[in-house]
Structure formats: structure tokens, C-alpha cells
Amino acid sequence: MEWMELVETSLGYLVAIAQLCLESVSLFCVVIGFLRSAKLAVKLTKQKQAHGISPFNYIRLRFGMWLALALEFQLGADILGTTLDPSTEELAKLAVIALIRTFLNYFLGKELEKELEMEKMRGNLGEEIS
């Protein structure tokens, strides 16, 4: 029985570490997305003065992509958090969180697709988004 307890404890630590890693990656995605979007904003603001192009949609697209990625990592962390001996309450919380994050990600993705399509049609979308 001691061996099984050791395995359970080790698995608990492994899940906690993996959950922390996923949450950290999610945080880094938001921070990196913010920094890259800020850099893009400065670059496009200078271009706007020269060419009359509005930088707003470029910035939204860039940051929105990073936010969608961060949401995926957060959902993975939440799922890992309930893998070991979940209670009914924890499973209900996970279901609500997963539903909210899935809806957020879905609608964010739809908005990004529409915005990207509009920018391509305008011919304003350059290499800034890559």
C-alpha cells in the first residue's frame, strides 16, 4: 500500500507542476502579446502619420491571437487541476470554466477571422501581422 501512496503523491506533484507550467505559459503569452502589440502600435503610429493607415485593427489582431493562445493554455491547466480525485463541485466548476473559456475563444476567433478578412480586402494587411 505504501507504494501506491507514493505513486499517488508523485502523480499529484507532477500534475501540480504541469498545471503551474501551463498557467505560466499562458501568462507569458499575454505578456509577450502585449509587448509585441505595443511595439507594433509604435511602428504603425509612425506609419499612420506618413501614410494615413489606422493601426487599431492591426493591434487588435495581433493581441487577440495571443489572447486566444493564452486561453487554450489556461483551459489545459484547469483540466489538469481536476484530474486527481475530482469532487462533484470541482467538476461543475471545471465545466463552467471550460464553457466560458470555450465561448470566449470561439467568439474571439470569429472576430479575429472577420477582422483579418476585412483587412485583407482593404489591402492594408502587410507583414506586420506575421
N, CA, C and O atoms as a printed pandas DataFrame, in Angstrom:
     atom_number atom_name residue_name chain_id  residue_number  x_coord  y_coord  z_coord
0              1         N          MET        A               1    0.810   -1.194    0.000
1              2        CA          MET        A               1    0.000    0.000    0.000
2              3         C          MET        A               1    0.858    1.265    0.000
3              4         O          MET        A               1    0.460    2.281   -0.570
4              5         N          GLU        A               2    2.006    1.212    0.620
5              6        CA          GLU        A               2    2.888    2.380    0.658
6              7         C          GLU        A               2    3.332    2.771   -0.744
7              8         O          GLU        A               2    3.463    3.955   -1.053
8              9         N          TRP        A               3    3.560    1.778   -1.587
9             10        CA          TRP        A               3    3.996    2.048   -2.953
10            11         C          TRP        A               3    2.919    2.823   -3.715
11            12         O          TRP        A               3    3.225    3.758   -4.454
12            13         N          MET        A               4    1.663    2.429   -3.530
13            14        CA          MET        A               4    0.554    3.093   -4.213
14            15         C          MET        A               4    0.407    4.534   -3.726
15            16         O          MET        A               4    0.133    5.431   -4.523
16            17         N          GLU        A               5    0.582    4.756   -2.454
17            18        CA          GLU        A               5    0.515    6.119   -1.912
18            19         C          GLU        A               5    1.639    6.981   -2.472
19            20         O          GLU        A               5    1.445    8.163   -2.755
20            21         N          LEU        A               6    2.805    6.386   -2.628
21            22        CA          LEU        A               6    3.942    7.100   -3.208
22            23         C          LEU        A               6    3.650    7.502   -4.658
23            24         O          LEU        A               6    3.963    8.615   -5.081
24            25         N          VAL        A               7    3.048    6.582   -5.405
25            26        CA          VAL        A               7    2.692    6.868   -6.799
26            27         C          VAL        A               7    1.648    7.984   -6.855
27            28         O          VAL        A               7    1.765    8.905   -7.663
28            29         N          GLU        A               8    0.627    7.901   -5.995
29            30        CA          GLU        A               8   -0.413    8.937   -5.962
30            31         C          GLU        A               8    0.166   10.300   -5.609
31            32         O          GLU        A               8   -0.173   11.305   -6.234
32            33         N          THR        A               9    1.032   10.333   -4.618
33            34        CA          THR        A               9    1.656   11.589   -4.208
34            35         C          THR        A               9    2.523   12.149   -5.330
35            36         O          THR        A               9    2.485   13.344   -5.624
36            37         N          SER        A              10    3.302   11.273   -5.948
37            38        CA          SER        A              10    4.162   11.714   -7.055
38            39         C          SER        A              10    3.334   12.242   -8.216
39            40         O          SER        A              10    3.678   13.256   -8.823
40            41         N          LEU        A              11    2.252   11.558   -8.519
41            42        CA          LEU        A              11    1.370   11.999   -9.592
42            43         C          LEU        A              11    0.738   13.350   -9.256
43            44         O          LEU        A              11    0.579   14.205  -10.127
44            45         N          GLY        A              12    0.383   13.530   -7.997
45            46        CA          GLY        A              12   -0.164   14.817   -7.556
46            47         C          GLY        A              12    0.826   15.950   -7.762
47            48         O          GLY        A              12    0.462   17.027   -8.233
48            49         N          TYR        A              13    2.081   15.702   -7.406
49            50        CA          TYR        A              13    3.120   16.720   -7.615
50            51         C          TYR        A              13    3.337   16.994   -9.102
51            52         O          TYR        A              13    3.497   18.142   -9.517
52            53         N          LEU        A              14    3.339   15.927   -9.894
53            54        CA          LEU        A              14    3.532   16.074  -11.337
54            55         C          LEU        A              14    2.407   16.906  -11.962
55            56         O          LEU        A              14    2.658   17.779  -12.792
56            57         N          VAL        A              15    1.175   16.627  -11.556
57            58        CA          VAL        A              15    0.031   17.390  -12.068
58            59         C          VAL        A              15    0.129   18.849  -11.636
59            60         O          VAL        A              15   -0.131   19.753  -12.431
60            61         N          ALA        A              16    0.502   19.080  -10.382
61            62        CA          ALA        A              16    0.632   20.460   -9.893
62            63         C          ALA        A              16    1.712   21.222  -10.663
63            64         O          ALA        A              16    1.532   22.392  -10.999
64            65         N          ILE        A              17    2.821   20.559  -10.937
65            66        CA          ILE        A              17    3.905   21.203  -11.696
66            67         C          ILE        A              17    3.457   21.482  -13.130
67            68         O          ILE        A              17    3.705   22.563  -13.665
68            69         N          ALA        A              18    2.794   20.501  -13.748
69            70        CA          ALA        A              18    2.317   20.692  -15.122
70            71         C          ALA        A              18    1.282   21.812  -15.184
71            72         O          ALA        A              18    1.277   22.608  -16.123
72            73         N          GLN        A              19    0.411   21.872  -14.183
73            74        CA          GLN        A              19   -0.598   22.931  -14.131
74            75         C          GLN        A              19    0.069   24.297  -13.992
75            76         O          GLN        A              19   -0.314   25.250  -14.671
76            77         N          LEU        A              20    1.049   24.390  -13.126
77            78        CA          LEU        A              20    1.781   25.643  -12.954
78            79         C          LEU        A              20    2.494   26.044  -14.248
79            80         O          LEU        A              20    2.520   27.219  -14.613
80            81         N          CYS        A              21    3.070   25.058  -14.933
81            82        CA          CYS        A              21    3.751   25.346  -16.206
82            83         C          CYS        A              21    2.771   25.887  -17.242
83            84         O          CYS        A              21    3.071   26.861  -17.932
84            85         N          LEU        A              22    1.604   25.261  -17.354
85            86        CA          LEU        A              22    0.610   25.731  -18.322
86            87         C          LEU        A              22    0.114   27.135  -17.983
87            88         O          LEU        A              22   -0.057   27.971  -18.869
88            89         N          GLU        A              23   -0.114   27.384  -16.701
89            90        CA          GLU        A              23   -0.546   28.723  -16.296
90            91         C          GLU        A              23    0.549   29.751  -16.556
91            92         O          GLU        A              23    0.265   30.886  -16.936
92            93         N          SER        A              24    1.792   29.353  -16.351
93            94        CA          SER        A              24    2.915   30.261  -16.619
94            95         C          SER        A              24    3.031   30.570  -18.108
95            96         O          SER        A              24    3.258   31.716  -18.495
96            97         N          VAL        A              25    2.876   29.545  -18.936
97            98        CA          VAL        A              25    2.930   29.760  -20.385
98            99         C          VAL        A              25    1.802   30.697  -20.807
99           100         O          VAL        A              25    1.995   31.567  -21.656
100          101         N          SER        A              26    0.632   30.517  -20.214
101          102        CA          SER        A              26   -0.496   31.398  -20.517
102          103         C          SER        A              26   -0.181   32.844  -20.152
103          104         O          SER        A              26   -0.470   33.765  -20.917
104          105         N          LEU        A              27    0.405   33.031  -18.997
105          106        CA          LEU        A              27    0.793   34.378  -18.565
106          107         C          LEU        A              27    1.827   34.973  -19.518
107          108         O          LEU        A              27    1.732   36.141  -19.896
108          109         N          PHE        A              28    2.811   34.168  -19.904
109          110        CA          PHE        A              28    3.830   34.646  -20.842
110          111         C          PHE        A              28    3.212   35.016  -22.193
111          112         O          PHE        A              28    3.637   35.980  -22.829
112          113         N          CYS        A              29    2.210   34.248  -22.627
113          114        CA          CYS        A              29    1.535   34.576  -23.893
114          115         C          CYS        A              29    0.892   35.956  -23.823
115          116         O          CYS        A              29    0.988   36.737  -24.769
116          117         N          VAL        A              30    0.241   36.255  -22.710
117          118        CA          VAL        A              30   -0.398   37.564  -22.567
118          119         C          VAL        A              30    0.656   38.666  -22.529
119          120         O          VAL        A              30    0.505   39.692  -23.192
120          121         N          VAL        A              31    1.717   38.461  -21.761
121          122        CA          VAL        A              31    2.765   39.482  -21.641
122          123         C          VAL        A              31    3.476   39.685  -22.983
123          124         O          VAL        A              31    3.674   40.819  -23.418
124          125         N          ILE        A              32    3.855   38.589  -23.632
125          126        CA          ILE        A              32    4.532   38.703  -24.924
126          127         C          ILE        A              32    3.605   39.342  -25.951
127          128         O          ILE        A              32    4.029   40.187  -26.740
128          129         N          GLY        A              33    2.342   38.936  -25.937
129          130        CA          GLY        A              33    1.377   39.533  -26.852
130          131         C          GLY        A              33    1.230   41.025  -26.633
131          132         O          GLY        A              33    1.141   41.798  -27.587
132          133         N          PHE        A              34    1.206   41.426  -25.367
133          134        CA          PHE        A              34    1.115   42.854  -25.057
134          135         C          PHE        A              34    2.348   43.604  -25.558
135          136         O          PHE        A              34    2.233   44.654  -26.190
136          137         N          LEU        A              35    3.521   43.054  -25.268
137          138        CA          LEU        A              35    4.759   43.726  -25.675
138          139         C          LEU        A              35    4.877   43.825  -27.199
139          140         O          LEU        A              35    5.251   44.868  -27.734
140          141         N          ARG        A              36    4.556   42.738  -27.880
141          142        CA          ARG        A              36    4.647   42.769  -29.348
142          143         C          ARG        A              36    3.596   43.696  -29.942
143          144         O          ARG        A              36    3.846   44.369  -30.942
144          145         N          SER        A              37    2.418   43.730  -29.322
145          146        CA          SER        A              37    1.370   44.633  -29.803
146          147         C          SER        A              37    1.741   46.085  -29.549
147          148         O          SER        A              37    1.461   46.954  -30.374
148          149         N          ALA        A              38    2.369   46.348  -28.414
149          150        CA          ALA        A              38    2.816   47.716  -28.123
150          151         C          ALA        A              38    3.887   48.145  -29.121
151          152         O          ALA        A              38    3.876   49.276  -29.608
152          153         N          LYS        A              39    4.802   47.243  -29.418
153          154        CA          LYS        A              39    5.845   47.542  -30.410
154          155         C          LYS        A              39    5.212   47.817  -31.776
155          156         O          LYS        A              39    5.609   48.744  -32.482
156          157         N          LEU        A              40    4.233   47.003  -32.132
157          158        CA          LEU        A              40    3.527   47.189  -33.393
158          159         C          LEU        A              40    2.770   48.517  -33.405
159          160         O          LEU        A              40    2.715   49.198  -34.429
160          161         N          ALA        A              41    2.187   48.881  -32.260
161          162        CA          ALA        A              41    1.455   50.149  -32.174
162          163         C          ALA        A              41    2.374   51.331  -32.432
163          164         O          ALA        A              41    2.010   52.264  -33.147
164          165         N          VAL        A              42    3.558   51.288  -31.852
165          166        CA          VAL        A              42    4.523   52.373  -32.070
166          167         C          VAL        A              42    4.907   52.433  -33.545
167          168         O          VAL        A              42    4.951   53.509  -34.142
168          169         N          LYS        A              43    5.184   51.275  -34.121
169          170        CA          LYS        A              43    5.586   51.219  -35.530
170          171         C          LYS        A              43    4.471   51.731  -36.442
171          172         O          LYS        A              43    4.721   52.517  -37.355
172          173         N          LEU        A              44    3.238   51.282  -36.189
173          174        CA          LEU        A              44    2.133   51.672  -37.062
174          175         C          LEU        A              44    1.687   53.108  -36.834
175          176         O          LEU        A              44    1.161   53.744  -37.748
176          177         N          THR        A              45    1.888   53.622  -35.638
177          178        CA          THR        A              45    1.558   55.023  -35.386
178          179         C          THR        A              45    2.458   55.922  -36.222
179          180         O          THR        A              45    2.014   56.939  -36.755
180          181         N          LYS        A              46    3.705   55.544  -36.331
181          182        CA          LYS        A              46    4.630   56.306  -37.182
182          183         C          LYS        A              46    4.206   56.208  -38.647
183          184         O          LYS        A              46    4.250   57.195  -39.381
184          185         N          GLN        A              47    3.794   55.004  -39.066
185          186        CA          GLN        A              47    3.343   54.825  -40.446
186          187         C          GLN        A              47    2.064   55.606  -40.715
187          188         O          GLN        A              47    1.871   56.128  -41.814
188          189         N          LYS        A              48    1.191   55.687  -39.715
189          190        CA          LYS        A              48   -0.072   56.405  -39.883
190          191         C          LYS        A              48    0.198   57.861  -40.212
191          192         O          LYS        A              48   -0.453   58.450  -41.075
192          193         N          GLN        A              49    1.152   58.424  -39.524
193          194        CA          GLN        A              49    1.487   59.818  -39.776
194          195         C          GLN        A              49    1.980   59.990  -41.205
195          196         O          GLN        A              49    1.760   61.033  -41.821
196          197         N          ALA        A              50    2.641   58.978  -41.729
197          198        CA          ALA        A              50    3.200   59.088  -43.073
198          199         C          ALA        A              50    2.208   58.658  -44.162
199          200         O          ALA        A              50    2.180   59.252  -45.240
200          201         N          HIS        A              51    1.391   57.625  -43.886
201          202        CA          HIS        A              51    0.568   57.045  -44.943
202          203         C          HIS        A              51   -0.933   57.106  -44.667
203          204         O          HIS        A              51   -1.709   56.723  -45.543
204          205         N          GLY        A              52   -1.379   57.558  -43.517
205          206        CA          GLY        A              52   -2.798   57.640  -43.205
206          207         C          GLY        A              52   -3.454   56.309  -42.867
207          208         O          GLY        A              52   -4.678   56.203  -42.955
208          209         N          ILE        A              53   -2.695   55.297  -42.486
209          210        CA          ILE        A              53   -3.243   53.980  -42.156
210          211         C          ILE        A              53   -3.536   53.920  -40.659
211          212         O          ILE        A              53   -2.688   54.285  -39.844
212          213         N          SER        A              54   -4.736   53.461  -40.296
213          214        CA          SER        A              54   -5.096   53.321  -38.889
214          215         C          SER        A              54   -4.501   52.036  -38.321
215          216         O          SER        A              54   -4.689   50.969  -38.907
216          217         N          PRO        A              55   -3.794   52.108  -37.204
217          218        CA          PRO        A              55   -3.145   50.917  -36.642
218          219         C          PRO        A              55   -4.059   50.068  -35.757
219          220         O          PRO        A              55   -3.663   48.984  -35.329
220          221         N          PHE        A              56   -5.268   50.542  -35.478
221          222        CA          PHE        A              56   -6.122   49.892  -34.489
222          223         C          PHE        A              56   -6.376   48.413  -34.803
223          224         O          PHE        A              56   -6.213   47.565  -33.925
224          225         N          ASN        A              57   -6.765   48.097  -36.019
225          226        CA          ASN        A              57   -7.092   46.709  -36.357
226          227         C          ASN        A              57   -5.873   45.797  -36.341
227          228         O          ASN        A              57   -5.970   44.636  -35.946
228          229         N          TYR        A              58   -4.744   46.309  -36.762
229          230        CA          TYR        A              58   -3.511   45.517  -36.697
230          231         C          TYR        A              58   -3.217   45.105  -35.257
231          232         O          TYR        A              58   -2.891   43.952  -34.975
232          233         N          ILE        A              59   -3.341   46.063  -34.367
233          234        CA          ILE        A              59   -3.023   45.814  -32.957
234          235         C          ILE        A              59   -4.016   44.827  -32.359
235          236         O          ILE        A              59   -3.625   43.915  -31.631
236          237         N          ARG        A              60   -5.295   45.006  -32.663
237          238        CA          ARG        A              60   -6.325   44.086  -32.157
238          239         C          ARG        A              60   -6.075   42.667  -32.649
239          240         O          ARG        A              60   -6.181   41.712  -31.879
240          241         N          LEU        A              61   -5.749   42.529  -33.914
241          242        CA          LEU        A              61   -5.487   41.197  -34.458
242          243         C          LEU        A              61   -4.298   40.538  -33.771
243          244         O          LEU        A              61   -4.369   39.375  -33.373
244          245         N          ARG        A              62   -3.234   41.265  -33.636
245          246        CA          ARG        A              62   -2.020   40.719  -33.020
246          247         C          ARG        A              62   -2.299   40.294  -31.577
247          248         O          ARG        A              62   -1.992   39.166  -31.191
248          249         N          PHE        A              63   -2.876   41.190  -30.786
249          250        CA          PHE        A              63   -3.099   40.888  -29.378
250          251         C          PHE        A              63   -4.170   39.808  -29.212
251          252         O          PHE        A              63   -4.067   38.960  -28.326
252          253         N          GLY        A              64   -5.190   39.839  -30.057
253          254        CA          GLY        A              64   -6.245   38.830  -29.988
254          255         C          GLY        A              64   -5.727   37.423  -30.225
255          256         O          GLY        A              64   -6.184   36.475  -29.587
256          257         N          MET        A              65   -4.785   37.285  -31.129
257          258        CA          MET        A              65   -4.193   35.966  -31.385
258          259         C          MET        A              65   -3.457   35.450  -30.155
259          260         O          MET        A              65   -3.548   34.270  -29.816
260          261         N          TRP        A              66   -2.737   36.329  -29.498
261          262        CA          TRP        A              66   -2.015   35.932  -28.283
262          263         C          TRP        A              66   -2.992   35.579  -27.160
263          264         O          TRP        A              66   -2.755   34.637  -26.404
264          265         N          LEU        A              67   -4.095   36.338  -27.047
265          266        CA          LEU        A              67   -5.088   36.039  -26.014
266          267         C          LEU        A              67   -5.751   34.685  -26.258
267          268         O          LEU        A              67   -5.981   33.930  -25.313
268          269         N          ALA        A              68   -6.057   34.377  -27.507
269          270        CA          ALA        A              68   -6.654   33.082  -27.829
270          271         C          ALA        A              68   -5.709   31.942  -27.443
271          272         O          ALA        A              68   -6.146   30.923  -26.906
272          273         N          LEU        A              69   -4.437   32.113  -27.713
273          274        CA          LEU        A              69   -3.449   31.104  -27.336
274          275         C          LEU        A              69   -3.372   30.958  -25.811
275          276         O          LEU        A              69   -3.297   29.843  -25.294
276          277         N          ALA        A              70   -3.393   32.077  -25.105
277          278        CA          ALA        A              70   -3.350   32.043  -23.641
278          279         C          ALA        A              70   -4.568   31.321  -23.068
279          280         O          ALA        A              70   -4.445   30.579  -22.094
280          281         N          LEU        A              71   -5.740   31.532  -23.664
281          282        CA          LEU        A              71   -6.949   30.849  -23.203
282          283         C          LEU        A              71   -6.829   29.336  -23.351
283          284         O          LEU        A              71   -7.305   28.591  -22.495
284          285         N          GLU        A              72   -6.208   28.884  -24.412
285          286        CA          GLU        A              72   -6.020   27.441  -24.610
286          287         C          GLU        A              72   -5.161   26.841  -23.497
287          288         O          GLU        A              72   -5.482   25.779  -22.962
288          289         N          PHE        A              73   -4.084   27.517  -23.155
289          290        CA          PHE        A              73   -3.217   27.020  -22.080
290          291         C          PHE        A              73   -3.932   27.054  -20.728
291          292         O          PHE        A              73   -3.753   26.151  -19.911
292          293         N          GLN        A              74   -4.732   28.080  -20.488
293          294        CA          GLN        A              74   -5.480   28.166  -19.234
294          295         C          GLN        A              74   -6.484   27.027  -19.107
295          296         O          GLN        A              74   -6.641   26.445  -18.034
296          297         N          LEU        A              75   -7.155   26.715  -20.200
297          298        CA          LEU        A              75   -8.115   25.615  -20.178
298          299         C          LEU        A              75   -7.406   24.291  -19.890
299          300         O          LEU        A              75   -7.908   23.471  -19.122
300          301         N          GLY        A              76   -6.257   24.086  -20.494
301          302        CA          GLY        A              76   -5.477   22.884  -20.209
302          303         C          GLY        A              76   -5.081   22.792  -18.744
303          304         O          GLY        A              76   -5.124   21.714  -18.152
304          305         N          ALA        A              77   -4.695   23.920  -18.161
305          306        CA          ALA        A              77   -4.326   23.946  -16.740
306          307         C          ALA        A              77   -5.527   23.616  -15.865
307          308         O          ALA        A              77   -5.396   22.896  -14.875
308          309         N          ASP        A              78   -6.689   24.135  -16.220
309          310        CA          ASP        A              78   -7.896   23.842  -15.445
310          311         C          ASP        A              78   -8.268   22.368  -15.524
311          312         O          ASP        A              78   -8.683   21.775  -14.528
312          313         N          ILE        A              79   -8.122   21.787  -16.686
313          314        CA          ILE        A              79   -8.427   20.360  -16.844
314          315         C          ILE        A              79   -7.469   19.522  -16.008
315          316         O          ILE        A              79   -7.889   18.576  -15.340
316          317         N          LEU        A              80   -6.189   19.864  -16.042
317          318        CA          LEU        A              80   -5.216   19.130  -15.223
318          319         C          LEU        A              80   -5.533   19.242  -13.735
319          320         O          LEU        A              80   -5.335   18.292  -12.979
320          321         N          GLY        A              81   -6.022   20.401  -13.323
321          322        CA          GLY        A              81   -6.316   20.629  -11.910
322          323         C          GLY        A              81   -7.389   19.716  -11.351
323          324         O          GLY        A              81   -7.467   19.527  -10.137
324          325         N          THR        A              82   -8.215   19.149  -12.210
325          326        CA          THR        A              82   -9.291   18.282  -11.726
326          327         C          THR        A              82   -9.065   16.807  -12.059
327          328         O          THR        A              82   -9.984   16.001  -11.918
328          329         N          THR        A              83   -7.886   16.449  -12.487
329          330        CA          THR        A              83   -7.656   15.055  -12.893
330          331         C          THR        A              83   -7.528   14.088  -11.724
331          332         O          THR        A              83   -7.901   12.922  -11.849
332          333         N          LEU        A              84   -7.018   14.543  -10.609
333          334        CA          LEU        A              84   -6.815   13.648   -9.471
334          335         C          LEU        A              84   -7.952   13.783   -8.469
335          336         O          LEU        A              84   -8.112   14.824   -7.831
336          337         N          ASP        A              85   -8.725   12.737   -8.339
337          338        CA          ASP        A              85   -9.776   12.650   -7.335
338          339         C          ASP        A              85  -10.689   13.879   -7.338
339          340         O          ASP        A              85  -10.799   14.571   -6.325
340          341         N          PRO        A              86  -11.335   14.151   -8.456
341          342        CA          PRO        A              86  -12.182   15.345   -8.517
342          343         C          PRO        A              86  -13.500   15.145   -7.768
343          344         O          PRO        A              86  -14.100   14.071   -7.819
344          345         N          SER        A              87  -13.932   16.176   -7.087
345          346        CA          SER        A              87  -15.242   16.141   -6.443
346          347         C          SER        A              87  -16.280   16.633   -7.450
347          348         O          SER        A              87  -15.938   17.182   -8.497
348          349         N          THR        A              88  -17.530   16.430   -7.119
349          350        CA          THR        A              88  -18.605   16.898   -7.995
350          351         C          THR        A              88  -18.551   18.410   -8.139
351          352         O          THR        A              88  -18.794   18.948   -9.219
352          353         N          GLU        A              89  -18.230   19.092   -7.045
353          354        CA          GLU        A              89  -18.135   20.552   -7.079
354          355         C          GLU        A              89  -16.999   21.005   -8.007
355          356         O          GLU        A              89  -17.169   21.947   -8.781
356          357         N          GLU        A              90  -15.848   20.338   -7.928
357          358        CA          GLU        A              90  -14.720   20.690   -8.796
358          359         C          GLU        A              90  -15.052   20.443  -10.261
359          360         O          GLU        A              90  -14.687   21.237  -11.129
360          361         N          LEU        A              91  -15.746   19.337  -10.533
361          362        CA          LEU        A              91  -16.125   19.042  -11.914
362          363         C          LEU        A              91  -17.128   20.062  -12.448
363          364         O          LEU        A              91  -17.064   20.453  -13.614
364          365         N          ALA        A              92  -18.050   20.489  -11.592
365          366        CA          ALA        A              92  -19.022   21.510  -12.006
366          367         C          ALA        A              92  -18.313   22.830  -12.300
367          368         O          ALA        A              92  -18.618   23.501  -13.285
368          369         N          LYS        A              93  -17.360   23.197  -11.433
369          370        CA          LYS        A              93  -16.586   24.423  -11.673
370          371         C          LYS        A              93  -15.809   24.326  -12.983
371          372         O          LYS        A              93  -15.769   25.279  -13.761
372          373         N          LEU        A              94  -15.191   23.165  -13.222
373          374        CA          LEU        A              94  -14.439   22.970  -14.460
374          375         C          LEU        A              94  -15.353   23.091  -15.672
375          376         O          LEU        A              94  -14.987   23.699  -16.677
376          377         N          ALA        A              95  -16.540   22.511  -15.571
377          378        CA          ALA        A              95  -17.478   22.584  -16.694
378          379         C          ALA        A              95  -17.852   24.028  -17.001
379          380         O          ALA        A              95  -17.895   24.429  -18.164
380          381         N          VAL        A              96  -18.123   24.807  -15.959
381          382        CA          VAL        A              96  -18.482   26.214  -16.158
382          383         C          VAL        A              96  -17.298   26.990  -16.728
383          384         O          VAL        A              96  -17.454   27.760  -17.676
384          385         N          ILE        A              97  -16.115   26.785  -16.150
385          386        CA          ILE        A              97  -14.912   27.483  -16.631
386          387         C          ILE        A              97  -14.612   27.094  -18.078
387          388         O          ILE        A              97  -14.305   27.951  -18.906
388          389         N          ALA        A              98  -14.704   25.800  -18.378
389          390        CA          ALA        A              98  -14.434   25.339  -19.746
390          391         C          ALA        A              98  -15.444   25.932  -20.717
391          392         O          ALA        A              98  -15.082   26.332  -21.824
392          393         N          LEU        A              99  -16.690   25.991  -20.315
393          394        CA          LEU        A              99  -17.727   26.562  -21.171
394          395         C          LEU        A              99  -17.465   28.040  -21.437
395          396         O          LEU        A              99  -17.531   28.493  -22.580
396          397         N          ILE        A             100  -17.172   28.781  -20.388
397          398        CA          ILE        A             100  -16.900   30.214  -20.540
398          399         C          ILE        A             100  -15.678   30.434  -21.421
399          400         O          ILE        A             100  -15.719   31.249  -22.343
400          401         N          ARG        A             101  -14.600   29.722  -21.149
401          402        CA          ARG        A             101  -13.368   29.918  -21.930
402          403         C          ARG        A             101  -13.539   29.457  -23.372
403          404         O          ARG        A             101  -12.981   30.060  -24.289
404          405         N          THR        A             102  -14.302   28.401  -23.573
405          406        CA          THR        A             102  -14.551   27.936  -24.936
406          407         C          THR        A             102  -15.358   28.969  -25.716
407          408         O          THR        A             102  -15.046   29.260  -26.870
408          409         N          PHE        A             103  -16.399   29.526  -25.085
409          410        CA          PHE        A             103  -17.172   30.578  -25.744
410          411         C          PHE        A             103  -16.314   31.800  -26.029
411          412         O          PHE        A             103  -16.374   32.368  -27.119
412          413         N          LEU        A             104  -15.514   32.204  -25.046
413          414        CA          LEU        A             104  -14.626   33.350  -25.262
414          415         C          LEU        A             104  -13.685   33.100  -26.433
415          416         O          LEU        A             104  -13.511   33.955  -27.301
416          417         N          ASN        A             105  -13.090   31.928  -26.443
417          418        CA          ASN        A             105  -12.145   31.592  -27.506
418          419         C          ASN        A             105  -12.845   31.508  -28.861
419          420         O          ASN        A             105  -12.308   31.965  -29.870
420          421         N          TYR        A             106  -14.030   30.931  -28.881
421          422        CA          TYR        A             106  -14.776   30.798  -30.128
422          423         C          TYR        A             106  -15.109   32.170  -30.709
423          424         O          TYR        A             106  -14.840   32.440  -31.880
424          425         N          PHE        A             107  -15.691   33.027  -29.885
425          426        CA          PHE        A             107  -16.088   34.338  -30.383
426          427         C          PHE        A             107  -14.887   35.228  -30.683
427          428         O          PHE        A             107  -14.927   36.033  -31.613
428          429         N          LEU        A             108  -13.832   35.089  -29.908
429          430        CA          LEU        A             108  -12.605   35.822  -30.206
430          431         C          LEU        A             108  -12.043   35.364  -31.551
431          432         O          LEU        A             108  -11.609   36.181  -32.362
432          433         N          GLY        A             109  -12.056   34.063  -31.778
433          434        CA          GLY        A             109  -11.586   33.528  -33.055
434          435         C          GLY        A             109  -12.422   34.020  -34.227
435          436         O          GLY        A             109  -11.885   34.386  -35.272
436          437         N          LYS        A             110  -13.742   34.029  -34.048
437          438        CA          LYS        A             110  -14.626   34.528  -35.107
438          439         C          LYS        A             110  -14.353   35.997  -35.392
439          440         O          LYS        A             110  -14.283   36.410  -36.550
440          441         N          GLU        A             111  -14.199   36.772  -34.344
441          442        CA          GLU        A             111  -13.924   38.194  -34.507
442          443         C          GLU        A             111  -12.586   38.416  -35.214
443          444         O          GLU        A             111  -12.468   39.279  -36.084
444          445         N          LEU        A             112  -11.594   37.636  -34.833
445          446        CA          LEU        A             112  -10.280   37.756  -35.474
446          447         C          LEU        A             112  -10.344   37.376  -36.954
447          448         O          LEU        A             112   -9.748   38.044  -37.800
448          449         N          GLU        A             113  -11.069   36.303  -37.258
449          450        CA          GLU        A             113  -11.218   35.899  -38.660
450          451         C          GLU        A             113  -11.869   37.003  -39.482
451          452         O          GLU        A             113  -11.408   37.333  -40.575
452          453         N          LYS        A             114  -12.944   37.566  -38.944
453          454        CA          LYS        A             114  -13.657   38.623  -39.654
454          455         C          LYS        A             114  -12.771   39.853  -39.834
455          456         O          LYS        A             114  -12.744   40.460  -40.904
456          457         N          GLU        A             115  -12.054   40.208  -38.787
457          458        CA          GLU        A             115  -11.160   41.367  -38.847
458          459         C          GLU        A             115  -10.040   41.135  -39.857
459          460         O          GLU        A             115   -9.692   42.033  -40.624
460          461         N          LEU        A             116   -9.485   39.940  -39.854
461          462        CA          LEU        A             116   -8.413   39.597  -40.785
462          463         C          LEU        A             116   -8.918   39.649  -42.226
463          464         O          LEU        A             116   -8.238   40.156  -43.119
464          465         N          GLU        A             117  -10.107   39.123  -42.432
465          466        CA          GLU        A             117  -10.705   39.146  -43.762
466          467         C          GLU        A             117  -10.935   40.583  -44.242
467          468         O          GLU        A             117  -10.655   40.907  -45.396
468          469         N          MET        A             118  -11.442   41.433  -43.360
469          470        CA          MET        A             118  -11.680   42.836  -43.722
470          471         C          MET        A             118  -10.376   43.538  -44.065
471          472         O          MET        A             118  -10.316   44.313  -45.019
472          473         N          GLU        A             119   -9.333   43.268  -43.290
473          474        CA          GLU        A             119   -8.043   43.906  -43.553
474          475         C          GLU        A             119   -7.449   43.424  -44.875
475          476         O          GLU        A             119   -6.846   44.207  -45.609
476          477         N          LYS        A             120   -7.617   42.138  -45.178
477          478        CA          LYS        A             120   -7.114   41.622  -46.451
478          479         C          LYS        A             120   -7.857   42.270  -47.614
479          480         O          LYS        A             120   -7.255   42.599  -48.636
480          481         N          MET        A             121   -9.165   42.451  -47.454
481          482        CA          MET        A             121   -9.957   43.077  -48.511
482          483         C          MET        A             121   -9.533   44.531  -48.728
483          484         O          MET        A             121   -9.515   45.015  -49.860
484          485         N          ARG        A             122   -9.199   45.206  -47.663
485          486        CA          ARG        A             122   -8.753   46.595  -47.773
486          487         C          ARG        A             122   -7.352   46.688  -48.365
487          488         O          ARG        A             122   -6.950   47.734  -48.877
488          489         N          GLY        A             123   -6.615   45.587  -48.290
489          490        CA          GLY        A             123   -5.250   45.602  -48.802
490          491         C          GLY        A             123   -4.271   46.254  -47.854
491          492         O          GLY        A             123   -3.152   46.590  -48.242
492          493         N          ASN        A             124   -4.690   46.435  -46.597
493          494        CA          ASN        A             124   -3.835   47.103  -45.616
494          495         C          ASN        A             124   -2.981   46.136  -44.826
495          496         O          ASN        A             124   -2.068   46.552  -44.114
496          497         N          LEU        A             125   -3.265   44.861  -44.942
497          498        CA          LEU        A             125   -2.588   43.894  -44.082
498          499         C          LEU        A             125   -1.249   43.525  -44.692
499          500         O          LEU        A             125   -1.179   42.848  -45.717
500          501         N          GLY        A             126   -0.204   43.976  -44.053
501          502        CA          GLY        A             126    1.141   43.705  -44.549
502          503         C          GLY        A             126    1.798   42.631  -43.732
503          504         O          GLY        A             126    1.132   41.724  -43.233
504          505         N          GLU        A             127    3.087   42.724  -43.592
505          506        CA          GLU        A             127    3.850   41.738  -42.854
506          507         C          GLU        A             127    3.821   41.998  -41.363
507          508         O          GLU        A             127    4.413   41.239  -40.596
508          509         N          GLU        A             128    3.144   43.056  -40.933
509          510        CA          GLU        A             128    3.112   43.378  -39.512
510          511         C          GLU        A             128    2.423   42.293  -38.704
511          512         O          GLU        A             128    2.736   42.118  -37.527
512          513         N          ILE        A             129    1.485   41.552  -39.307
513          514        CA          ILE        A             129    0.698   40.585  -38.564
514          515         C          ILE        A             129    1.407   39.246  -38.426
515          516         O          ILE        A             129    1.017   38.437  -37.583
516          517         N          SER        A             130    2.418   38.991  -39.212
517          518        CA          SER        A             130    3.104   37.700  -39.147
518          519         C          SER        A             130    4.093   37.643  -38.022
519          520         O          SER        A             130    4.755   36.623  -37.832
